[in-house]
Amino acid sequence: MAMGQSYSAGKPTDFPEGQIVARSLGGQDLILVRIKGQLLCFLDQCAHQPVKLSEFGEMRDGVLVCHAHGGGFDLQRGGLVLCGPPRDPLKKFECHESQAESFVIIG
């Protein structure tokens, strides 16, 4: 399996608990969300319609709700669909952090 490239997304403090943060890294538009201390990263696009979750999404108790059509995604379970109309989970990217920097692996 080929390893992806690691991109700096910012400092850990740039990602407050429960807030959606948009970043463009490695040619991808992404959202990063910290839930229960863990930084998670997904493609900034609803799995149902090509709308940006950074613009149309809202966090509600660990669930990302897309206001375009009301789809809900469980980010702690890999972007799993909780309620439709989306059928597919969000595209997830691996994250890792040091005390000074947060990284996303793409590729």
C-alpha positions as CSV (number, residue, x, y, z in Angstrom):
1,M,0.0,0.0,0.0
2,A,1.4,3.4,-1.0
3,M,1.9,6.0,1.7
4,G,0.2,9.4,1.2
5,Q,1.8,12.7,1.7
6,S,1.6,14.5,5.1
7,Y,0.4,18.2,5.0
8,S,0.5,20.6,7.9
9,A,-3.1,21.8,8.7
10,G,-2.0,24.2,11.5
11,K,-1.5,24.1,15.2
12,P,-3.7,21.9,17.4
13,T,-5.2,25.1,19.0
14,D,-6.5,26.0,15.5
15,F,-9.1,23.3,15.9
16,P,-11.5,24.0,18.8
17,E,-13.7,21.2,20.1
18,G,-16.8,20.7,18.0
19,Q,-16.1,23.4,15.4
20,I,-15.8,22.9,11.6
21,V,-12.6,24.3,10.2
22,A,-12.0,24.4,6.4
23,R,-8.6,23.9,4.9
24,S,-7.3,23.3,1.3
25,L,-4.4,20.9,1.4
26,G,-2.8,18.8,-1.3
27,G,-5.4,19.9,-3.9
28,Q,-8.3,18.8,-1.6
29,D,-10.9,21.0,0.1
30,L,-11.2,19.5,3.6
31,I,-13.0,20.0,6.9
32,L,-11.4,19.3,10.2
33,V,-13.4,18.8,13.4
34,R,-12.2,17.9,16.9
35,I,-14.5,15.6,18.8
36,K,-13.7,14.4,22.3
37,G,-10.2,15.6,21.8
38,Q,-9.6,13.7,18.6
39,L,-9.0,15.6,15.3
40,L,-10.9,14.2,12.4
41,C,-10.7,15.1,8.7
42,F,-13.1,14.7,5.8
43,L,-13.6,15.9,2.3
44,D,-15.5,19.3,2.4
45,Q,-18.4,17.9,0.3
46,C,-21.6,16.3,1.2
47,A,-21.9,12.7,0.0
48,H,-25.4,13.5,-1.4
49,Q,-24.9,16.8,-3.3
50,P,-21.8,18.7,-4.2
51,V,-22.2,21.4,-1.5
52,K,-19.4,22.4,0.9
53,L,-20.0,21.2,4.5
54,S,-17.9,24.1,5.7
55,E,-20.7,26.3,4.4
56,F,-23.8,24.2,4.8
57,G,-22.9,22.0,7.7
58,E,-23.4,22.3,11.5
59,M,-22.2,20.2,14.4
60,R,-24.9,18.8,16.7
61,D,-23.7,16.5,19.5
62,G,-20.9,15.0,17.4
63,V,-23.1,14.6,14.3
64,L,-22.4,16.7,11.2
65,V,-25.8,17.8,9.7
66,C,-25.8,19.1,6.2
67,H,-28.4,21.8,5.8
68,A,-28.7,21.4,2.0
69,H,-31.1,18.4,2.5
70,G,-30.8,17.4,6.2
71,G,-28.3,14.5,5.9
72,G,-26.5,13.5,9.1
73,F,-23.1,12.0,9.5
74,D,-21.4,10.4,12.5
75,L,-17.9,11.7,12.3
76,Q,-16.6,9.5,15.1
77,R,-17.7,6.4,13.1
78,G,-15.8,7.5,9.9
79,G,-18.5,9.8,8.5
80,L,-21.2,7.1,8.6
81,V,-24.6,8.2,7.4
82,L,-27.1,8.4,10.3
83,C,-30.0,9.9,8.3
84,G,-30.6,10.4,4.6
85,P,-30.9,11.4,1.9
86,P,-27.1,10.6,1.6
87,R,-26.3,6.9,1.1
88,D,-22.6,7.0,1.3
89,P,-20.3,8.0,4.1
90,L,-18.1,11.0,3.9
91,K,-14.6,10.6,2.5
92,K,-12.2,10.5,5.5
93,F,-8.5,11.4,5.7
94,E,-6.1,10.3,8.3
95,C,-4.9,12.9,10.8
96,H,-2.1,12.9,13.4
97,E,-0.9,15.6,15.8
98,S,2.2,16.6,17.7
99,Q,2.1,19.2,20.5
100,A,3.0,21.8,18.0
101,E,1.3,20.8,14.7
102,S,-1.6,19.0,13.2
103,F,-1.2,16.9,10.0
104,V,-3.5,15.4,7.3
105,I,-2.3,12.5,5.1
106,I,-3.6,12.7,1.5
107,G,-3.0,10.2,-1.2
